[in-house]
Amino acid sequence: MYRFSRSIYRELAPRVVEDEWDPTGCANKQKVLDACEGAICRLTYDRRYFARPARTLFNDVRTHFTMGDQLFVWTVIERNISLALEFLSRLPEGVGLDGRQRECNAHTRRGTPCQRRPLPGRDYCPSHKHLEETFEGVELPLETLDGALQQLAAA
């Protein structure tokens, strides 16, 4: 996991603009590093709900760079995120970068996370598969839509 986030950070760190009021001179670099690690970690375990990881990471770190460096920052982030996505696509289903198995996204009645493995290609285990959002086959008849539009127009 750190290979990708550190690769992004190593390329971006020399161009980070530090605040003059910061006595250590590395607070912004730490923020950039944390954002890189957070984005890669989320990409690893929550890829399905992380639609635009490069754009999200860029928006998190772009305030720490000059306007002239923005294109360079975007290019570095986009290239490394695409490499991480390519690497993740070659991993076995349900395994993260560090080899940990995915866990069910549901919680038990006691409020603790479910410890079971999710079904392949899903977010929930067999016990919680009813929680999976499905949008296939949901269609409203045209008459229902016409009736609703007429009611709105009359109101």
HELIX and SHEET records of a PDB file:
HELIX    1   1 TYR A    2  LEU A   12  1                                  11    
HELIX    2   2 ALA A   13  ARG A   15  5                                   3    
HELIX    3   3 ALA A   27  TYR A   45  1                                  19    
HELIX    4   4 ARG A   47  TYR A   49  5                                   3    
HELIX    5   5 PRO A   53  VAL A   61  1                                   9    
HELIX    6   6 ARG A   62  HIS A   64  5                                   3    
HELIX    7   7 MET A   67  ASP A   69  5                                   3    
HELIX    8   8 GLN A   70  ARG A   90  1                                  21    
HELIX    9   9 PRO A  126  LEU A  131  5                                   6    
HELIX   10  10 LEU A  142  ALA A  154  1                                  13    
END                                                                             
